[in-house]
Amino acid sequence: MKTFFTCLFLFCSTLAIHAQECLQLFLYQVSGLPGEDVEVALSTAGFQDIVSMQFSINYDPDQISFIGMQELNLPGLHPSNIGNPAPGNI
């Protein structure tokens, strides 16, 4: 019986270790001159078997403005899927 619980514990511990891999999003810092267009790259790690997700990117609308998205390297994702409901929020 003790061996069974030890095996069960080890099996459950292994499941927990694999379940802890998570999605990470990275925005890279950029700079530009006033009036100049700049691109901010967004990349990911741990992006596997994601069916859907939602997140916000907030910024100071007095400093920059959102123009649009491009080079979306994910099948089925289109710039029209990206919302800009109010200045300062994507």
NORKA-V754056 format. One record per pair of residues at least 6 apart in sequence whose ideal C-beta (glycine too) atoms are under 6 Angstrom apart, sorted by the first residue. I is the first residue (numbers start at 0). GAP is how many residues later the second one is. Records with the same first field share a line. If there is no record, write none. Layout:
# NORKA-V754056
I = GAP, GAP
This chain:
# NORKA-V754056
20 = 25
21 = 24
22 = 23, 24
23 = 21, 22
24 = 19
25 = 17
26 = 13, 15
27 = 13
29 = 8, 10
31 = 6
55 = 33
56 = 33
57 = 31
58 = 29
60 = 26, 27
65 = 18, 24
68 = 10, 13
83 = 6
